[in-house]
Amino acid sequence: MNAGAILRSKTVSVVSAGMLGAGLLGGVAFAAIPTASDTVAASVAGTSAPTATDEQAKAKLKAVLDGLVTKGVITQAQEDAIVAALGTAAQGDHPKLREFVGDVLKESVDYIGLPAEAVKQQVQAGKSLGQIADQRPGKSRDGLVADLEAKADARIKAAVDAGKITADQAAQLRTKVDAAIVKIVDHAGPPKPTAAG
């Protein structure tokens, strides 16, 4: 094998390893970022992802990146840039909706003025939170949405004041949060089967 062939062979190996590493890195990075459906599903259920899970995902990503640096696939500077970029994306470009939507069921119960168990039973029977609010004297679906949006807006304003998000991000977030609240308030599932049925 001549020197040119050896050099081409090594170049192909290095490029292939780099592309494989970038592909793996991209897959790991993509898997570590929560999707909008994750956040909306969590807000519907009234749950919030623990910070420990976020920290575990970051630790796994860092371990993969450290391995790629050790193998020479990427440099330490590239790893630092990737971690910084993902941190900015996670904190700035993709704020978690559930943090701002809030606990819709609990806040709806407070607005509606019924015991939580009574609201839960009606929801399980197939009614939406909006329909339940419409049946209460002095309450309405529109009033419930306005109440939830006001509370979410206060959380967004507090995040802007604390420097967690920018005014531009807050404006974009308000639209998404309002849409999520309306979707949750108007959601009515099929009635759950009873023991007799």
ABEGO torsion letter per residue (X at the ends): XBAAAAAAAAAAAAAAAAAAAAAAAAAAAAAABBBAAAAAAAAAAGBBBBAAAAAAAAAAAAAAAAAAAAAGABBAAAAAAAAAAAAAAAAAABBBAAAAAEBAAAAAAAAAGBBAAAAAAAAAAGBBAAAAAAABBGBBAAAAAAAAAAAAAAAAAAAAAAGABBAAAAAAAAAAAAAAAAAAAABBBBBBBBAAX
